[in-house]
């Protein structure tokens, strides 16, 4: 067996639908090496009921970066998310995976955890106010739909028959 399964999710509320291309997190170093632990990147449109929009095994494992350094996980395909969505992990292993906790910003009301992916809980009142260090990454370029604007090309339009007008000054071609 691979060990225990655990889920963590953070709710995000944005003003309009957007395209998610990945997310960043900070893994907090711990005494036990969890670098071989399996992590599934997961995006939900809802956790109650659980509606998974995206899930795949992360290409990177929980590794510890430099102090306060973030690790980026890119989705293999951009994903359109609605005004409310959840990002997080499904972890499978013998040990918990510790994600950094920001005590400067309180979003404890947007954090959720589960052991089965369907019954979700919120942090207990004994947990200090703060936020999981889990950030969405949205597309950074607008992809317009439609045709590219083209400037008109010069047309070499010729009309026949042409008349040759001759004067004392010059010969002119009138077409």
Secondary structure, DSSP 8 states (H G I E B T S, - for coil): ---EEEEEEEEEE-SS-EEEEEEEE-B---SS--TT-EEEEEEEEEETTEEEEEEEE-SS-----STT--EEEEEEEEEEE-SEEEEEEEEEESS---B-EESSS--GGGEEEESSSSSEE---TTS-S-EESEEEEE-SS----S-------------SS-EEEE-SS-EEEE-
